[in-house]
Amino acid sequence: MSWEKAIGLEDLRAKGGTAVVRLGTKQLALFERGDNVYAIDNRCPHEGYPLSQGTVDGKCVLTCQWHNWKFDLATGKCLLGQDDVARYPTDIQNGAIMVETTGPSKEQIEAKLMAALRRAFDKREYGRMARELTRMDFNGLDLVQVISGAICWSFERFEYGMTHAHAAAVDWLSLYDRATDREDRIICMTEALDHLSNDALDKPRFPYAEGTKPWNADGFLQAFEAEDEPTAIQLIRGALAEGRGWDDLEETITRAALAHYADFGHSLIYVQKTGELVSRLGNDVLEPMLCLLVRDMIYATREELIPEFRHYGETLKTLPAFGSGNPANPEMPGLRDASIHQALTHTSEHVARWQHDAVFRGLVRACAENMLCFDTSFDTEPHQEVQFGKNWLQFTHALTFAEAARILCGKYPDLWGKSLLQMACFVGRNKAAVDFGMDVSEWLINDVVAFEREVYRIITDHGLSEPIRPCHLLKTGLATLSLINHVDEHTVTLLRAALNRYFHTPSKSKHVRRTAYQAISLVGKDFEV
């Protein structure tokens, strides 16, 4: 223990029983009340205003006048507000007030901060999460453990399983790993934690099935097909009990994800992101993430059963073997302005002629051009029926799905056919909202380095309140910047321009008038004469 003289007792009394002293790097506020002297940090843990200017009541509760936060002087506990204030033991020796400034051990600090972060997470206190993470960082503690903790704290509170918050977490971790300064590190961790908190906020528990069943890949696929969550979860738990890890399960889960044109491509995207997240965070999150992923996949819509995608299954059944062609410039002109059926047919024809990589590159080009030429009136115009409304996500998901397909089909090549046809579905479904006649020259990129720097700047200072919106900037930005390393130069140009336009085009976060119009349009049908 390290006791230091702070001030003489008489000197403190001469100042009215309140004084500010500096001991090393610490600025302390001392208060004499009754027979006790209390020492706490002078800076309020909320925004740093001086607690020495506060008032102390008869119960030794200190009020910070700036925001009415209240602290117990004896413990430092925040009674009204959020963060606790650090307190220090005191003793009076020979007329001098001595303060013990050593403070708690690193292990004690870590335990206290993790508990504080849990409370902030449960209430979605964004500012407090940032402050507690910063305290961890200054104390040399591992911030990544907080994301692992948050996943484990909350995974039973996701009624329908995995969300974008989990998928985005691994992208925030990717930016965190490359961050060169504290500010960027805190941004990445706070954003990842906040999105998880937002999606779990105020939700009750939705427990997963208990018990295990011996792992059987075919049995898992059958349970998935039957939308039997309890059996699928028990099989997953059985696999883990047998000592299997993500690498042992990934192929089967990937096959399940591509068994359908599932949930706008989210199932495959989430499989790929789960693998990344488990690889980054380790086995502590393996079981929670598998439970989240399986639940999400079982609840996912199976869009090939919608009439407009009926040709997907037919095309898949007759899909030929891949050809041997591998053009450097993989043009697929039939995809321009193609319907879903036409896009599927055109893709099938090219499968017969080209290697899978060439077909993939051709489809990425089509998806990039579609996104670049998105007619945003489909996003902004309020008076549109449900089936005609489009938004940027119709286009960005084509690219994030393509990136997931590139990674997973690279491991399991026999799945390329399904992935490519699903990419064709993205191309065709967006036909109505594409204007190839628009002038896109303003979006072309000349300075690649400056552009990529701007992409990261926007992601890390987005100014958007709903976590889902920066999440899409993040995942689309990183997926696009990855795809440019696997396509031809013309497609690279289209990808950068499309991303540039997406990042710099305002978009509504809430369709107030459209929601009312569509509600009236639907309900009104029951009242037509």
Backbone torsions as a table, in degrees:
resi	resn	phi	psi	omega
1	MET	NA	148.1	-178.0
2	SER	-125.2	104.9	179.7
3	TRP	-96.4	133.3	179.5
4	GLU	-129.2	145.0	176.3
5	LYS	-72.5	128.3	179.6
6	ALA	-98.2	-47.3	-176.4
7	ILE	-170.2	154.5	173.8
8	GLY	-70.8	147.2	-178.3
9	LEU	-61.1	-42.6	-179.9
10	GLU	-66.4	-36.4	177.4
11	ASP	-63.5	-39.2	178.6
12	LEU	-64.3	-42.9	-179.5
13	ARG	-66.1	-34.4	178.5
14	ALA	-65.0	-23.7	178.3
15	LYS	-92.7	12.3	178.4
16	GLY	85.3	14.4	178.0
17	GLY	87.7	4.8	178.0
18	THR	-134.9	132.1	179.9
19	ALA	-149.7	155.8	174.8
20	VAL	-112.7	128.3	178.9
21	VAL	-130.0	155.1	175.2
22	ARG	-114.4	125.2	175.2
23	LEU	-122.5	105.0	-175.4
24	GLY	63.2	-124.7	-179.7
25	THR	-88.7	-2.8	-174.4
26	LYS	-96.2	133.6	171.9
27	GLN	-106.6	114.4	-171.9
28	LEU	-111.9	146.9	170.6
29	ALA	-105.8	126.8	179.6
30	LEU	-109.9	138.3	179.6
31	PHE	-132.7	126.5	171.2
32	GLU	-97.7	120.8	177.3
33	ARG	-137.1	118.8	-176.0
34	GLY	63.5	-128.9	-179.3
35	ASP	-92.0	4.4	-173.1
36	ASN	-118.2	151.4	170.7
37	VAL	-118.2	129.4	-177.8
38	TYR	-112.2	142.1	177.7
39	ALA	-127.3	125.4	177.9
40	ILE	-137.1	166.1	171.9
41	ASP	-59.6	136.3	179.8
42	ASN	-73.4	-30.1	-179.0
43	ARG	-80.3	125.2	176.4
44	CYS	-61.4	133.9	-177.4
45	PRO	-68.2	-8.4	179.5
46	HIS	-78.6	-65.2	-178.1
47	GLU	-134.2	8.8	171.3
48	GLY	89.5	6.3	177.7
49	TYR	-69.4	153.5	-172.5
50	PRO	-72.8	120.1	178.5
51	LEU	-70.9	-19.0	177.4
52	SER	-62.6	-19.3	178.6
53	GLN	-89.1	2.6	-179.2
54	GLY	-81.8	178.9	177.5
55	THR	-115.6	148.1	-178.9
56	VAL	-119.3	127.9	-179.4
57	ASP	-90.5	-175.9	-176.5
58	GLY	-67.2	-14.6	178.3
59	LYS	-99.0	14.7	-179.0
60	CYS	59.7	40.2	173.2
61	VAL	-103.6	122.3	-178.5
62	LEU	-93.4	132.5	176.1
63	THR	-109.5	125.1	171.8
64	CYS	-80.7	123.7	-170.4
65	GLN	-73.8	-17.5	-174.0
66	TRP	-72.9	-40.4	-177.9
67	HIS	-134.2	11.7	176.0
68	ASN	66.3	22.2	172.6
69	TRP	-69.3	146.6	-176.4
70	LYS	-126.8	138.7	-175.4
71	PHE	-130.6	140.4	172.0
72	ASP	-79.4	114.9	-177.4
73	LEU	-62.8	-29.1	-176.5
74	ALA	-73.4	-29.9	-174.9
75	THR	-119.1	-20.5	-174.4
76	GLY	84.2	-2.8	-177.3
77	LYS	-66.7	137.2	177.0
78	CYS	-82.6	119.5	-177.4
79	LEU	-92.8	-28.9	175.5
80	LEU	-139.4	112.8	-173.5
81	GLY	131.1	-142.2	-173.7
82	GLN	-131.1	-79.5	-171.2
83	ASP	-71.6	140.6	170.4
84	ASP	-73.3	157.3	174.9
85	VAL	-103.2	144.0	178.6
86	ALA	-69.9	135.4	177.1
87	ARG	-122.3	158.0	-175.0
88	TYR	-133.6	137.6	177.1
89	PRO	-61.8	146.1	178.8
90	THR	-128.1	160.5	175.8
91	ASP	-154.3	149.4	177.1
92	ILE	-107.0	119.3	-177.8
93	GLN	-129.5	118.5	177.7
94	ASN	52.5	42.7	176.7
95	GLY	79.7	4.5	179.6
96	ALA	-113.9	142.6	176.5
97	ILE	-88.8	118.2	-179.4
98	MET	-103.2	140.5	-179.0
99	VAL	-124.3	132.4	177.1
100	GLU	-89.4	112.0	-170.9
101	THR	-107.5	3.1	-177.9
102	THR	-60.5	-42.3	179.1
103	GLY	82.8	175.8	-177.6
104	PRO	-71.6	165.4	177.3
105	SER	-71.0	166.0	179.3
106	LYS	-61.2	-37.7	179.0
107	GLU	-65.1	-39.8	178.9
108	GLN	-68.0	-39.3	177.3
109	ILE	-62.1	-44.4	-179.1
110	GLU	-61.5	-45.8	-179.2
111	ALA	-63.2	-40.8	-179.2
112	LYS	-67.3	-42.8	-178.4
113	LEU	-69.8	-37.2	176.6
114	MET	-63.9	-39.5	177.3
115	ALA	-65.5	-40.0	178.4
116	ALA	-64.8	-40.6	178.5
117	LEU	-66.1	-35.1	176.8
118	ARG	-62.2	-41.9	179.2
119	ARG	-66.8	-41.6	178.5
120	ALA	-64.9	-39.5	179.3
121	PHE	-63.1	-44.9	-176.5
122	ASP	-64.8	-24.7	-178.9
123	LYS	-105.9	-0.8	-173.4
124	ARG	51.0	59.4	176.8
125	GLU	-96.1	91.2	-171.3
126	TYR	-59.0	-50.0	-178.6
127	GLY	-61.4	-41.3	-179.9
128	ARG	-66.2	-40.1	177.3
129	MET	-57.6	-42.7	179.1
130	ALA	-63.5	-42.0	-178.1
131	ARG	-67.8	-44.1	-178.3
132	GLU	-67.7	-37.5	175.5
133	LEU	-63.0	-39.1	178.8
134	THR	-65.4	-39.1	176.5
135	ARG	-62.6	-39.6	176.5
136	MET	-62.1	-43.1	-177.4
137	ASP	-63.9	-44.9	179.7
138	PHE	-66.4	-26.0	177.6
139	ASN	-87.3	5.8	176.8
140	GLY	71.3	26.9	-179.1
141	LEU	-94.7	159.0	-177.2
142	ASP	-78.3	113.1	-180.0
143	LEU	-75.1	-26.8	-175.6
144	VAL	-62.5	-31.4	179.9
145	GLN	-59.7	-24.2	-179.2
146	VAL	-66.8	-38.0	178.8
147	ILE	-68.1	-42.4	174.6
148	SER	-57.9	-45.7	179.7
149	GLY	-60.4	-44.9	-177.7
150	ALA	-62.1	-40.2	178.1
151	ILE	-62.6	-44.5	-179.4
152	CYS	-70.3	-35.8	178.8
153	TRP	-62.7	-35.8	-162.4
154	SER	-114.1	-5.8	-165.9
155	PHE	-63.6	-23.1	178.1
156	GLU	-83.1	-1.8	-178.4
157	ARG	-99.0	11.9	178.7
158	PHE	-107.7	99.7	-173.1
159	GLU	-59.9	-35.9	-176.8
160	TYR	-112.6	17.4	173.4
161	GLY	89.1	-156.6	-173.8
162	MET	-55.0	144.6	176.1
163	THR	-126.3	-179.0	176.4
164	HIS	-59.1	-25.3	-178.2
165	ALA	-59.9	-41.3	179.8
166	HIS	-70.9	-41.8	179.6
167	ALA	-64.7	-40.2	-179.5
168	ALA	-70.5	-28.4	-177.3
169	ALA	-55.9	-40.9	-177.4
170	VAL	-71.8	-28.3	175.5
171	ASP	-73.1	-38.7	173.9
172	TRP	-62.4	-38.5	177.1
173	LEU	-64.0	-35.6	177.1
174	SER	-61.9	-44.2	177.1
175	LEU	-67.8	-37.0	177.6
176	TYR	-59.7	-42.7	-177.0
177	ASP	-66.0	-27.1	179.9
178	ARG	-98.0	-3.5	-178.1
179	ALA	-65.1	140.3	-178.3
180	THR	-108.5	-4.1	178.2
181	ASP	-139.5	162.0	-174.7
182	ARG	-61.7	-40.1	-176.9
183	GLU	-58.1	-46.5	179.4
184	ASP	-66.7	-36.4	178.0
185	ARG	-62.1	-44.8	-179.0
186	ILE	-66.7	-38.8	177.2
187	ILE	-58.3	-50.8	-176.0
188	CYS	-60.9	-45.4	-177.7
189	MET	-70.5	-39.8	-179.6
190	THR	-65.5	-42.5	-179.6
191	GLU	-64.8	-42.6	178.6
192	ALA	-62.8	-45.5	-178.3
193	LEU	-67.0	-40.4	-178.1
194	ASP	-63.8	-40.2	-179.3
195	HIS	-66.4	-42.7	176.2
196	LEU	-61.3	-43.0	178.9
197	SER	-62.2	-45.3	-179.5
198	ASN	-57.6	-44.1	-175.1
199	ASP	-75.7	-20.5	179.7
200	ALA	-100.4	-6.0	-169.3
201	LEU	-58.4	127.6	174.4
202	ASP	61.4	17.4	179.4
203	LYS	-88.9	142.6	172.9
204	PRO	-75.6	178.0	176.0
205	ARG	-79.2	139.6	171.6
206	PHE	-123.4	83.3	-170.3
207	PRO	-61.4	151.0	174.3
208	TYR	-90.9	159.4	-178.6
209	ALA	-58.7	136.4	175.4
210	GLU	-85.8	168.8	176.9
211	GLY	86.3	171.4	-178.5
212	THR	-133.3	157.0	169.0
213	LYS	-130.4	145.0	178.8
214	PRO	-55.3	135.5	-177.2
215	TRP	-62.6	133.9	176.9
216	ASN	-149.7	114.3	-174.5
217	ALA	-59.5	-45.1	-180.0
218	ASP	-64.1	-39.6	178.3
219	GLY	-63.0	-37.6	177.5
220	PHE	-64.6	-45.2	-179.7
221	LEU	-63.5	-36.0	177.6
222	GLN	-67.5	-42.3	177.9
223	ALA	-63.6	-41.1	178.1
224	PHE	-61.4	-46.5	-178.1
225	GLU	-62.5	-34.5	-179.9
226	ALA	-85.3	2.7	-177.5
227	GLU	56.3	40.4	-177.7
228	ASP	-99.6	85.7	-176.7
229	GLU	-61.4	-47.1	-177.7
230	PRO	-55.9	-44.7	-179.6
231	THR	-67.0	-42.7	179.8
232	ALA	-60.9	-42.4	179.7
233	ILE	-66.5	-41.3	179.2
234	GLN	-64.0	-35.8	176.5
235	LEU	-67.4	-40.1	176.7
236	ILE	-63.1	-45.1	178.5
237	ARG	-62.5	-36.8	176.9
238	GLY	-63.6	-41.1	178.3
239	ALA	-61.0	-42.7	180.0
240	LEU	-67.1	-38.4	178.5
241	ALA	-64.2	-28.4	178.3
242	GLU	-83.4	1.9	177.3
243	GLY	89.8	12.2	178.9
244	ARG	-79.8	151.2	178.6
245	GLY	-120.2	-172.0	-178.8
246	TRP	-57.1	-43.1	-177.7
247	ASP	-60.5	-27.9	179.5
248	ASP	-79.3	-20.7	-172.8
249	LEU	-108.9	-17.7	-171.5
250	GLU	-56.8	-44.9	-175.8
251	GLU	-61.9	-46.4	-179.4
252	THR	-62.2	-42.6	-178.9
253	ILE	-68.1	-36.0	176.7
254	THR	-63.9	-40.9	178.4
255	ARG	-63.3	-37.8	176.7
256	ALA	-64.9	-41.3	-178.5
257	ALA	-62.5	-34.1	-178.1
258	LEU	-97.6	7.2	176.6
259	ALA	-69.1	-17.9	179.0
260	HIS	-141.0	162.6	168.5
261	TYR	-80.9	86.0	-160.1
262	ALA	-99.1	123.5	166.6
263	ASP	49.8	49.7	174.4
264	PHE	60.1	30.2	178.9
265	GLY	85.3	-3.2	-174.9
266	HIS	-64.0	-34.9	-175.4
267	SER	-58.4	-48.2	-179.9
268	LEU	-67.0	-41.5	178.2
269	ILE	-58.0	-44.0	-177.3
270	TYR	-69.6	-33.5	175.6
271	VAL	-61.3	-48.2	-177.8
272	GLN	-63.6	-42.2	-178.7
273	LYS	-70.1	-33.6	176.4
274	THR	-62.4	-44.5	178.1
275	GLY	-59.3	-42.1	178.3
276	GLU	-63.6	-43.3	-176.5
277	LEU	-67.2	-42.7	178.6
278	VAL	-64.8	-39.5	178.0
279	SER	-61.8	-38.1	-177.4
280	ARG	-78.7	-39.8	-172.6
281	LEU	-98.4	-20.2	177.2
282	GLY	93.2	-175.7	-172.1
283	ASN	-70.4	-10.9	176.8
284	ASP	-59.8	-30.3	-177.5
285	VAL	-104.2	2.9	-173.9
286	LEU	-61.4	-53.7	-177.4
287	GLU	-66.0	-46.5	176.9
288	PRO	-58.1	-42.4	-178.2
289	MET	-69.1	-37.1	176.5
290	LEU	-64.3	-41.9	177.8
291	CYS	-61.7	-45.7	179.0
292	LEU	-61.4	-45.9	-177.4
293	LEU	-64.7	-47.9	-177.9
294	VAL	-62.8	-42.8	178.7
295	ARG	-61.1	-45.2	179.1
296	ASP	-60.1	-45.0	-177.3
297	MET	-65.4	-35.0	-179.4
298	ILE	-71.4	-34.6	178.4
299	TYR	-81.9	-9.6	-173.0
300	ALA	-64.0	143.6	173.2
301	THR	-66.7	148.9	178.7
302	ARG	-112.4	90.3	-164.8
303	GLU	-72.9	-17.5	177.4
304	GLU	-68.4	-10.9	177.3
305	LEU	-86.9	-8.9	174.5
306	ILE	-76.1	139.3	-175.5
307	PRO	-50.7	-39.4	-175.4
308	GLU	-66.6	-18.0	179.0
309	PHE	-107.8	17.4	-175.5
310	ARG	-62.0	-25.1	-178.3
311	HIS	-77.3	-11.9	179.0
312	TYR	-60.3	-51.9	-178.4
313	GLY	-63.3	-39.7	179.4
314	GLU	-64.0	-43.4	-179.6
315	THR	-67.0	-39.2	-179.6
316	LEU	-61.8	-39.7	-178.9
317	LYS	-63.3	-32.6	-175.6
318	THR	-107.1	12.6	-177.0
319	LEU	-63.4	124.8	-178.3
320	PRO	-75.0	171.0	173.7
321	ALA	-69.4	153.8	-179.8
322	PHE	-67.0	143.9	176.4
323	GLY	-82.1	-165.9	-176.3
324	SER	-111.2	-5.9	-177.8
325	GLY	-67.7	146.0	179.4
326	ASN	-147.5	67.0	-176.5
327	PRO	-65.0	143.2	178.5
328	ALA	-68.6	-28.7	-178.9
329	ASN	-119.9	83.8	-169.3
330	PRO	-78.5	80.1	178.7
331	GLU	-80.8	134.0	174.6
332	MET	-127.2	74.2	-171.7
333	PRO	-59.8	-24.7	-179.7
334	GLY	-68.2	-12.3	178.0
335	LEU	-80.4	-18.9	-179.3
336	ARG	-69.4	120.8	178.7
337	ASP	63.7	30.7	-177.5
338	ALA	-90.0	143.9	170.1
339	SER	-73.4	174.6	178.2
340	ILE	-60.6	-46.3	-179.7
341	HIS	-62.3	-44.0	180.0
342	GLN	-65.1	-40.4	179.7
343	ALA	-65.3	-39.5	177.2
344	LEU	-64.4	-44.5	-180.0
345	THR	-63.2	-46.6	-178.2
346	HIS	-63.3	-39.9	178.4
347	THR	-65.4	-43.1	178.4
348	SER	-59.4	-41.4	178.9
349	GLU	-62.1	-38.8	-179.7
350	HIS	-76.3	-27.5	173.5
351	VAL	-58.8	-40.3	-179.4
352	ALA	-65.6	-22.6	-174.8
353	ARG	-103.7	-33.5	-169.8
354	TRP	-115.4	161.9	169.5
355	GLN	-71.0	159.2	-176.1
356	HIS	-59.5	-35.1	-177.8
357	ASP	-64.8	-37.5	179.8
358	ALA	-68.8	-41.9	177.7
359	VAL	-63.2	-41.0	178.1
360	PHE	-59.1	-48.5	-178.2
361	ARG	-63.5	-37.3	177.7
362	GLY	-64.8	-39.7	179.2
363	LEU	-70.8	-37.9	176.0
364	VAL	-60.6	-40.3	178.1
365	ARG	-60.3	-45.2	-179.6
366	ALA	-63.6	-41.7	179.1
367	CYS	-64.8	-39.8	179.5
368	ALA	-66.0	-43.2	179.9
369	GLU	-65.9	-41.0	176.7
370	ASN	-58.1	-45.4	-178.6
371	MET	-64.7	-41.6	179.0
372	LEU	-61.5	-34.5	-174.3
373	CYS	-103.3	22.2	178.3
374	PHE	-60.5	126.4	174.6
375	ASP	-82.4	100.0	-171.2
376	THR	-70.7	-5.5	174.5
377	SER	-63.4	-25.4	176.5
378	PHE	-67.8	-21.3	178.1
379	ASP	-91.4	-33.7	-171.3
380	THR	-98.5	-30.0	-177.5
381	GLU	-68.0	123.0	-174.0
382	PRO	-75.0	-31.7	-171.3
383	HIS	-91.6	74.9	178.3
384	GLN	-134.0	140.3	175.6
385	GLU	-69.2	158.4	-176.2
386	VAL	-52.8	-43.5	-173.1
387	GLN	-72.1	-12.5	-176.7
388	PHE	-105.1	-14.6	-178.9
389	GLY	-69.1	135.4	176.4
390	LYS	-130.0	155.6	173.7
391	ASN	-143.8	178.8	-176.3
392	TRP	-58.1	-29.9	-176.3
393	LEU	-67.0	-25.4	175.5
394	GLN	-58.6	-29.8	-175.7
395	PHE	-97.6	-39.8	-178.2
396	THR	-66.7	-34.2	-179.2
397	HIS	-65.9	-26.1	176.2
398	ALA	-62.0	-37.0	-178.5
399	LEU	-79.5	-40.0	178.4
400	THR	-68.4	-34.4	174.4
401	PHE	-65.3	-42.3	179.9
402	ALA	-59.7	-40.8	179.7
403	GLU	-65.8	-41.7	177.6
404	ALA	-64.2	-41.7	179.5
405	ALA	-63.4	-42.3	179.5
406	ARG	-57.6	-43.5	-176.7
407	ILE	-72.7	-49.1	-173.6
408	LEU	-77.3	-37.2	178.2
409	CYS	-73.3	-20.9	171.7
410	GLY	-63.6	-27.8	177.1
411	LYS	-88.0	-34.7	-174.5
412	TYR	-127.3	77.4	-168.2
413	PRO	-60.8	-25.4	-178.7
414	ASP	-68.8	-7.2	178.3
415	LEU	-93.0	0.5	-178.3
416	TRP	-59.6	-40.3	-176.6
417	GLY	-56.9	-48.1	179.7
418	LYS	-63.2	-44.1	-178.3
419	SER	-63.1	-42.6	-178.3
420	LEU	-67.1	-38.9	177.5
421	LEU	-67.2	-34.7	177.5
422	GLN	-70.6	-33.6	172.0
423	MET	-62.7	-38.7	177.5
424	ALA	-62.7	-35.4	176.8
425	CYS	-62.4	-39.4	176.2
426	PHE	-61.1	-43.2	179.9
427	VAL	-60.5	-48.7	-174.8
428	GLY	-71.0	-36.3	-176.1
429	ARG	-68.1	-19.9	-177.8
430	ASN	-96.9	2.7	-174.1
431	LYS	-50.1	-48.8	-172.8
432	ALA	-64.1	-23.5	-174.4
433	ALA	-104.0	20.9	-178.9
434	VAL	-114.8	134.5	177.6
435	ASP	-122.7	96.8	-178.0
436	PHE	-73.4	-7.3	-180.0
437	GLY	-88.3	-6.3	-177.4
438	MET	-71.4	153.6	177.2
439	ASP	-84.7	114.4	-177.0
440	VAL	-109.2	11.7	-173.8
441	SER	-61.6	-30.8	-178.0
442	GLU	-67.3	-16.4	-176.3
443	TRP	-96.4	-5.9	180.0
444	LEU	-68.4	144.2	-174.3
445	ILE	-101.6	127.4	175.2
446	ASN	-101.9	-41.9	-178.6
447	ASP	-104.1	96.4	-175.1
448	VAL	-64.3	-42.7	-178.4
449	VAL	-62.0	-46.2	179.6
450	ALA	-64.1	-38.7	-179.9
451	PHE	-63.4	-47.2	-179.2
452	GLU	-65.7	-35.1	175.8
453	ARG	-63.6	-38.8	178.6
454	GLU	-67.3	-37.5	177.0
455	VAL	-58.2	-49.2	-179.5
456	TYR	-67.0	-34.4	178.7
457	ARG	-64.0	-44.8	-178.8
458	ILE	-65.5	-42.3	179.9
459	ILE	-60.2	-41.6	-174.0
460	THR	-92.3	3.3	174.5
461	ASP	-147.5	53.3	-167.7
462	HIS	-75.3	-29.2	178.3
463	GLY	71.2	20.9	-176.7
464	LEU	-107.9	137.4	-172.5
465	SER	-85.4	-34.0	-178.9
466	GLU	-85.6	121.9	-174.9
467	PRO	-57.8	-26.9	-177.5
468	ILE	-64.1	-28.7	-176.6
469	ARG	-73.9	-52.0	173.8
470	PRO	-63.2	-28.6	176.8
471	CYS	-57.3	-42.3	-179.6
472	HIS	-72.3	-33.7	172.3
473	LEU	-60.6	-45.8	-178.0
474	LEU	-61.4	-56.0	-173.2
475	LYS	-70.0	-35.0	177.3
476	THR	-70.0	-40.8	178.9
477	GLY	-60.5	-49.2	-178.0
478	LEU	-68.5	-39.1	178.7
479	ALA	-63.5	-43.1	-178.9
480	THR	-65.8	-44.5	179.8
481	LEU	-66.3	-22.4	173.3
482	SER	-79.6	-43.9	-178.0
483	LEU	-60.7	-31.1	-177.1
484	ILE	-63.2	-15.9	177.6
485	ASN	-85.0	0.5	-173.5
486	HIS	-130.7	12.8	-178.5
487	VAL	-132.3	172.5	-178.5
488	ASP	-76.3	169.5	-173.1
489	GLU	-63.6	-37.9	179.7
490	HIS	-63.5	-41.9	178.9
491	THR	-67.8	-35.6	175.4
492	VAL	-57.8	-44.2	179.0
493	THR	-60.1	-44.1	179.5
494	LEU	-65.7	-42.3	-179.2
495	LEU	-62.3	-46.3	-179.6
496	ARG	-64.2	-42.4	-179.4
497	ALA	-65.6	-41.1	179.2
498	ALA	-63.3	-43.8	178.9
499	LEU	-64.4	-40.4	178.7
500	ASN	-59.9	-45.8	-179.7
501	ARG	-65.8	-43.1	179.3
502	TYR	-60.3	-44.3	-176.9
503	PHE	-69.4	-21.6	-173.9
504	HIS	-116.5	13.9	178.4
505	THR	-109.9	119.3	179.0
506	PRO	-60.3	146.8	-178.9
507	SER	-141.2	143.2	178.6
508	LYS	-68.9	137.7	174.3
509	SER	-95.6	-14.0	179.6
510	LYS	-147.2	123.7	-178.3
511	HIS	-96.5	83.9	-174.5
512	VAL	-67.5	-55.7	-176.9
513	ARG	-69.5	-37.4	179.5
514	ARG	-63.3	-39.8	179.7
515	THR	-61.9	-44.1	178.5
516	ALA	-64.3	-44.5	-179.6
517	TYR	-59.7	-45.5	-178.3
518	GLN	-69.9	-34.4	176.3
519	ALA	-63.8	-44.7	179.5
520	ILE	-64.7	-40.9	-178.8
521	SER	-62.4	-41.6	-178.8
522	LEU	-74.0	-54.6	-175.7
523	VAL	-66.4	-34.4	-178.5
524	GLY	-61.6	-23.9	179.5
525	LYS	-62.8	-25.6	179.6
526	ASP	-79.3	-8.4	-175.2
527	PHE	-120.2	10.9	178.1
528	GLU	-73.1	142.1	178.4
529	VAL	-87.2	NA	NA
